[in-house]
Structures are given as C-alpha cells and as structure tokens.
Amino acid sequence: MIEEILSLVHEHEEWRGKKCMNLIPSENVMSPTVRELLSSELGHRYTAKNRFYMGTKIIDEIEQYGEELAKEVFKAETADLRPLSGHIADLIFLASFASASDVLMCVSPDDGGYPGIWKNGLSKSLGLRTVAFPFSKHEMNIRIEQAKEVIEQVKPKVIVFGASLITFPHPVKELAQVAQENGACIGFDGSHVLGLIAGKQFQDPLREGATVLFGSTHKTLFGPQGGIILADKEHGELLKSKIYPAFVDNAHWNRIAALTLALAEMKKFGTAYAEQITRNSKTLAKALHDYGFPVTCQHLGFTKSHQILLDYGGYKQGRVIAEKLQHANIIIDCGVRIGTCEVTRRGMKEREMLRIAELIKKTAFDEENPENIKKEVAQLCADFQKVGYCFET
C-alpha cells in the first residue's frame, strides 16, 4: 500500500512537475523553502485567539509576523491569514457585510465571474440576491455608465469586483463613489491578481475605493493554497472579530508559516516578478494571435494580467483544445485561459513565450504527432526547473 501511494505521488511529480508546460492561470509553483515549511512541525499544532492551548507563543509570533508583512506588501491597515481558501475568504466577506435578501452585485459567471459566489454558490447558502454587472465581452470589462445606473436602481448591499477571467483592471475607482452613496460595501476578489497587485503592476483596489481585498494565495501570489484578507481598519477589525469560531477554527499554521515566507519573497521580488509576467503575457498573446488563434482584446493590447483568453465560444470547444494540448503535455484549462505565472517564476521570458506559442501552434493547428511535441516540451521545461524570485538557501 505505501509503495503504491508513494509511487503515484512520485509519478505525478515527475510528469506535472518536470515534463509538462503548466499554463493554468490559477496555479503557480512555490519556492523550495516555502514547500519545506508546509511539512514542518507546525502542521501538527493548534493555537487559538483565546489562549486555550499552551505552547503556542512561537506560532503566535509567526502569525503576527505574517500579518505585518501582508499589511506592508499590500499597504493595508489590517490583514488576516487564517482563511483556508479564497472561497472561505469570499464567505467571510459576504456573511459579515450582507444578510438574507440583500443584493450582491458582481460579475456573472457568464462573463467570467467566479461561480462560487453566484446563484448556486455562496449567495444561495446565504440567501443573497445576485445582480450582474453590465459587462462588455469586447472590452472584457464592466460597463461603467450602465453599472452606475444599476447600482442606483438596485442599491446592492455588497459589491464584489474581480473575476475568474480577468485580463484588465476593473473600474473600482470609477464606481466607488456611486456604490458608497447607495450604501454598498465594496470588496475586491483578487484571487487571480494578488501577486500583480503586490507587484504594483495591475491596480490598487484599497486605494481606489474597495474597503476589503481578499482571495486565494497560490495564483499570481506564489504562496501555498489558502486565503487572505486585507482591509482598512474599520472593516478589517470587524472581519477579524468574526473569523473565529464562525468560519475558521484550526487555521493550519504550517500553511500560515509558508504564506508568511511567500509574502517576504513577494516584498523582495514581487515587482520584478509581476513586471515579467505582464511582459510574458503580452508577448505570448501577440504570438498566438499572429498564428491565428482567437485571442481576445487585440485592440487593447490583449491583456494586462497573467491571463490570455482564447475565445472558442464555450467550454465544449475549449475542452477539445485543452485535451489536444494535454496529449502534448501542455496544460491549460477548458476555459482556454492561458496563464504565465508559473512559467515566469521558473525563469522563462519573452524568448520562451515565442517558443511556447510555436509549440501550441504545432499541436493545435498543425496537428503534429503529440509524442514529438512532448519531447520538445520536456526539453524546454528541463532548462527551467529552478524556481526564481525567491531567497537562496
């Protein structure tokens, strides 16, 4: 039994970690030291805000250190690392600032919004009514003037910017005043773009009018899987008071230690990392477009984030493309979102983006033998196994 389990994990690591080109925008790779902290002694332990458990003084210091780093990196007045995922961070925000029958306004999943907070997700569990932002797929963004009108009409209790498909900054600044005038609490789900926000290459929601910034910590923010909440003092202290025991009990302190180190890496290397992500995304998007792929928003320069969107009209055709690429060990998702966050952290730059575009073309358009493409993918990946933008140990 033990041999089988270890063998499966080893097989996965050899394949996905070494032989595949990972272009999923919701994944990243941790530094070796951050990975080590995930398997540290902290993984056995509990602590609690009411000091119920003894022997926690060092764990408490680590958490405090992480919160201070998070506040510095994101220029926030409060920070909390306890949410176990971005989804739980969403839940904490919505449950804290909205009640049953209140209106949540956000991007619809039909336009690339996060399904987890929509009608069959958290909104259903919390009894919230959902209203979609007016949205332009041509611009891949919220329609500002129409959104102002809807906000004035429905007076949402909570508004959430951010989305699963996000290539351009959302108009937080442009809509913040009308939202506040109509009594809305403004949140920004930065799950996909937290690393770009920290690296000052996307937008700055907490300065643009959002009171709370939250999301998952393993996409452009290259930490372990988990969640984080950043906020101003008023909203942040309220959230911190509600997290335990309603939403998180054991917050997984090995994860918090790992996230703390990832935040230190982001403080030191985040700007250079985020800058390279955006350069890589633009280069890859243009190369794919030049090969004839249906890359969205050519008129806007394709993207300002880690994501490149190929418009195949839905998941059905998207799955066909994704499966074809998987046969060649090129990994994307069925939404045909192509992400540059992991390949960037492994050290790839514009030159490699042109090579990746060529490999995608050979697989999807030219229909070359995927076994031959696999060899080319493995050779390229072999040159970029070392994780960058982190401390040498």
Rosetta blueprint (number, residue, H / E / L):
1 M L
2 I H
3 E H
4 E H
5 I H
6 L H
7 S H
8 L H
9 V H
10 H H
11 E H
12 H H
13 E H
14 E H
15 W H
16 R H
17 G H
18 K H
19 K H
20 C L
21 M E
22 N E
23 L L
24 I L
25 P L
26 S L
27 E L
28 N L
29 V L
30 M L
31 S L
32 P H
33 T H
34 V H
35 R H
36 E H
37 L H
38 L H
39 S L
40 S L
41 E H
42 L H
43 G H
44 H H
45 R L
46 Y L
47 T L
48 A L
49 K L
50 N L
51 R L
52 F L
53 Y L
54 M L
55 G L
56 T L
57 K H
58 I H
59 I H
60 D H
61 E H
62 I H
63 E H
64 Q H
65 Y H
66 G H
67 E H
68 E H
69 L H
70 A H
71 K H
72 E H
73 V H
74 F H
75 K L
76 A L
77 E L
78 T E
79 A E
80 D E
81 L L
82 R L
83 P L
84 L L
85 S L
86 G H
87 H H
88 I H
89 A H
90 D H
91 L H
92 I H
93 F H
94 L H
95 A H
96 S H
97 F H
98 A L
99 S L
100 A L
101 S L
102 D L
103 V E
104 L E
105 M E
106 C E
107 V L
108 S L
109 P H
110 D H
111 D H
112 G L
113 G L
114 Y L
115 P H
116 G H
117 I H
118 W L
119 K L
120 N L
121 G L
122 L H
123 S H
124 K H
125 S H
126 L H
127 G L
128 L L
129 R E
130 T E
131 V E
132 A E
133 F L
134 P L
135 F E
136 S E
137 K L
138 H L
139 E L
140 M L
141 N E
142 I E
143 R L
144 I H
145 E H
146 Q H
147 A H
148 K H
149 E H
150 V H
151 I H
152 E H
153 Q H
154 V H
155 K L
156 P L
157 K L
158 V E
159 I E
160 V E
161 F E
162 G L
163 A L
164 S L
165 L L
166 I L
167 T L
168 F L
169 P L
170 H L
171 P L
172 V H
173 K H
174 E H
175 L H
176 A H
177 Q H
178 V H
179 A H
180 Q H
181 E H
182 N L
183 G L
184 A L
185 C E
186 I E
187 G E
188 F E
189 D E
190 G L
191 S L
192 H L
193 V L
194 L H
195 G H
196 L H
197 I H
198 A H
199 G L
200 K L
201 Q L
202 F L
203 Q L
204 D L
205 P H
206 L H
207 R H
208 E H
209 G L
210 A L
211 T L
212 V E
213 L E
214 F E
215 G E
216 S E
217 T L
218 H L
219 K L
220 T L
221 L L
222 F L
223 G L
224 P L
225 Q L
226 G L
227 G E
228 I E
229 I E
230 L E
231 A E
232 D L
233 K H
234 E H
235 H H
236 G H
237 E H
238 L H
239 L H
240 K H
241 S H
242 K H
243 I H
244 Y H
245 P H
246 A H
247 F L
248 V L
249 D L
250 N L
251 A L
252 H L
253 W H
254 N H
255 R H
256 I H
257 A H
258 A H
259 L H
260 T H
261 L H
262 A H
263 L H
264 A H
265 E H
266 M H
267 K H
268 K H
269 F H
270 G H
271 T H
272 A H
273 Y H
274 A H
275 E H
276 Q H
277 I H
278 T H
279 R H
280 N H
281 S H
282 K H
283 T H
284 L H
285 A H
286 K H
287 A H
288 L H
289 H H
290 D H
291 Y H
292 G L
293 F L
294 P L
295 V E
296 T L
297 C L
298 Q H
299 H H
300 L H
301 G L
302 F L
303 T L
304 K L
305 S L
306 H L
307 Q E
308 I E
309 L E
310 L E
311 D L
312 Y L
313 G L
314 G L
315 Y H
316 K H
317 Q H
318 G H
319 R H
320 V H
321 I H
322 A H
323 E H
324 K H
325 L H
326 Q H
327 H L
328 A L
329 N L
330 I E
331 I E
332 I L
333 D L
334 C L
335 G L
336 V L
337 R E
338 I E
339 G E
340 T L
341 C H
342 E H
343 V H
344 T H
345 R H
346 R L
347 G L
348 M L
349 K L
350 E H
351 R H
352 E H
353 M H
354 L H
355 R H
356 I H
357 A H
358 E H
359 L H
360 I H
361 K H
362 K H
363 T H
364 A H
365 F L
366 D L
367 E L
368 E L
369 N L
370 P H
371 E H
372 N H
373 I H
374 K H
375 K H
376 E H
377 V H
378 A H
379 Q H
380 L H
381 C H
382 A H
383 D L
384 F L
385 Q L
386 K L
387 V L
388 G L
389 Y L
390 C L
391 F L
392 E L
393 T L
